[in-house]
Amino acid sequence: MFVYGASVLINVLLEQISTKVLAVFLAVLIIVRVLQVLREAFFLPPGPWGLPILGSLLSLKGDLHLHFRDLTYKYGSLISTRLGTQLIVVLSDYKMIRDAFRKEEFTGRPTTEFTNILGGYGVINTAGKLWKDQRRFLHDGLRHFGMSYLGSRKAQMENRIMKEVEEFLCVLKARKDRPIDLNPVLAVSISNVICDVLMSVRFSHNDKRFIRFMDLIDEGFKLFGSLQAALFIPFLKYLPGHNSTREKISKNRAEMGEFLQETIDEHRKTFDPSHLRDLLDTYLYEIQKANEEGTGHHLFEGKDHDRQMQQIMGDMFSAGMETIKSSLQWAVLFMLHNPEVMKSIQEEMDQVIGRQRLPKLEDLAYLPVTESTILEVLRISSIVPMGTTHSPTRDVKLNGFHLPQHAQVVPLLHAVHMDPTLWDEPDKFNPSRFINAEGKVQKPEYFLPFGVGRRMCLGEILARMELFLFFSSLLHSFNISVPEGETLPSLKGIAGVTITPNAFKVSLKPRPMEWENAATTIRPAGSH
Ligand code: HEM
């Protein structure tokens, strides 16, 4: 009886003590966390504090890049804010962006729900040694296949692009006078350029495989959009519905993976180390070499070889397709709004190139109006308005402020390109701002459409080649106008990872070449 009574007493005491201990423990934890947040906030760049857990999410309205731009007006060119539990640091001064992104410690990428799904594979969302090795390898590979301003291989890349340009023009010519939305035609042509370099794959227009491929990518973008909330408030991932989105993403990725794996398997069967056909072959070569040297298990930091190749192909495709397609759509849209600019480009090309052939890369140096127009399109549309988010690889100091390792660092390229202290009337489409007093094209150091620093765009040279060859050939071959009875399409874009114009149609009137009138056939430039 006594023993029973004592044990009840001890239990009651323990319960009381443990409840109290737990309460004290929780209180200490909360105080420590609050102190940590306050300490962190004290040394952070200025910006709105927002609410606990939600941060400034409730004040978000409209496009994120415009929200950030408005904050920079209020707090300065280096700001911090919280979206949910994520700390965001926004840089909008080009010198600050350039100086920071040159440094090794700004080459990290944030860890998010998105990067967790990718599992550390690829190049765009990796950091550290894997990223560095992959970036160098891809850079060398792209140069080998002609992504270079100099050398004989440049012609090889030019030919690849011109093959697609000519097919593109043929499809447009076949439309006769009927108004056309250029988007789906451009999607196939631009995909073919990058898929040819990556894995010698070409799709025909109306190809069912291609339509499915694009559907998966489009759906992927939308599904990731619906995951966005969980990127900012991580505990939302425990809510019902989140898992089904995640599962759908994984299912889609598996289907994309299957398509890419089939291509990898086909390449393996026909692989010849003395004749590397594309980037995929250079990967197979690297893997073979490492296996022969007994270092295969170290390659890609020990990650699965096939999965890494799949993700690299996926990364390069998504980085190199949408960006070029959107830029070309913006270029056409600005021509509809500025027909006098289109006319002066056409006059320049008629004079310099003549009407016997399509433009070549070597003409670019003699076409300042055409080149400056492409630059102005890149500036004013800022299709990647917030670059790609970086993250410090360790706690760092920037302009006297403390940035913790987990911060997401956003280079606000849109704000740089729209800064009235750098550009005269930045809202105005004015290609001549890129032409100096001697009539030569000049790019100021604050022109950053491809980012800057160690992680700047890996495909810039290819992008410039494609933009010039597609845009100049289109204008050399057609007069572009708004279809009869339709209004001028809006210049307001849809902001996602990139900014794309709303769907619009154009009317194309052929500008006949001399070879099309003459009895003899003159082969267009680039089709050797
Ligand atoms: C008009 C076309 C393009 C624009 C405006 C553009 C712009 C950009 C920007 C702003 C970045 C982020 C830089 C940073 O993180 O600081 C980037 C990264 C990247 N771009 Fe492009 N890009 C274009 C075309 C291409 C093409 C054609 C390719 C592929 C051949 C490509 C491949 C990449 C890759 C792989 C990265 C990630 C680099 C890394 O994480 O180290 N881009 N691009």
Residues whose N, C-alpha, C, O or C-beta is under 5 A from the ligand:
A	BS01	HEM	V123 I124 M316 A319 G320 T323 I324 S327 V384 G387 T388 P449 F450 G451 V452 R454 R455 M456 C457 L458 G459 L462 A463
